[in-house]
Amino acid sequence: MTLPPWAVATEKRRGHIARVAALIDGWAAALHLPPDAAQAWHDAALWHDALRDAPDALLRNITGDQHSDAKLLHGPAAAIQLAGSGERREDVLEAVRWHTVGCAAWADTGRALYMADFLEPGRAFARGDRAYLAHLVPLDFGGTFRQVVRTRLDWALREGKALLSETAALWNAVREP
């Protein structure tokens, strides 16, 4: 696994990235995606946390955002760096940019990354439930995505977390009427 030269990722983070990429690659194969779509999914997985371990000051410098929670800036910062390095696939850039909070306008690349980041098997919580959902992705991509969004929202509400407008818009876009 080769990350961009500007990446700041510990070995633990690199392990997470590798597991996300392996999961998303398996889904792409099971869904018989065309090679260019499978590559977009893989690249988004590979790059999504490239700056997750970067210092807050670096993330703020890259994004110009001095007010948002710094934990939410690694995706936007990585998307900016990728674009600056010549990446032009909008679905990849948007997937990386919004993977932490969600985006109602996502193509399948963003949706796949959002699910893989949450469902990757190295996370310690709700392993059985998350493994089951990961198994369902190739069988019911849209339905599983809706359930992953619901599960993440349920957790945020139980923990008393604020819901960002992007996350609320994502839920409103995928919820069943």
Summary of the structure (lengths in Angstrom):
residues: 177
radius of gyration: 15.4
end to end distance: 41.6
largest distance: 45.0
contacts: 548
relative contact order: 0.12
helix: 64%
strand: 0%
